[in-house]
Amino acid sequence: MRTFSLNRFTVRLKNYNPKTMQAWLFAYRRGGLEGLKPGYRSDKGKSRKVSDEREDRHLTFVKHISWDRPSIQTPVQEKY
């Protein structure tokens, strides 16, 4: 992050995704400065931990995935 000083103010330059800027603009247009304040999280206070059963299913699935990139020629070679 770059910084520079303008008289008494320090300005920090940061790059933001244009979609983020657009979302902020729409939020401001909808609700003014109040619209830019962080909203309430629907999962506040709830555990975000994955259950043991879901973790086991995920690990089983991942173990059976072929991580090799298939060649385009593979189906052709098998056919002939």
Stockholm file with secondary structure:
# STOCKHOLM 1.0

chainA/1-80         MRTFSLNRFTVRLKNYNPKTMQAWLFAYRRGGLEGLKPGYRSDKGKSRKVSDEREDRHLTFVKHISWDRPSIQTPVQEKY
#=GR chainA/1-80 SS CEEEEETTEEEEECCCCHHHHHHHHHHHHHHHHHHHSCCCCTTTTSCCCCCHHHHHHHHHHHHTSCCSCCCTHHHHHHHC
#=GC SS_cons        CEEEEETTEEEEECCCCHHHHHHHHHHHHHHHHHHHSCCCCTTTTSCCCCCHHHHHHHHHHHHTSCCSCCCTHHHHHHHC
//
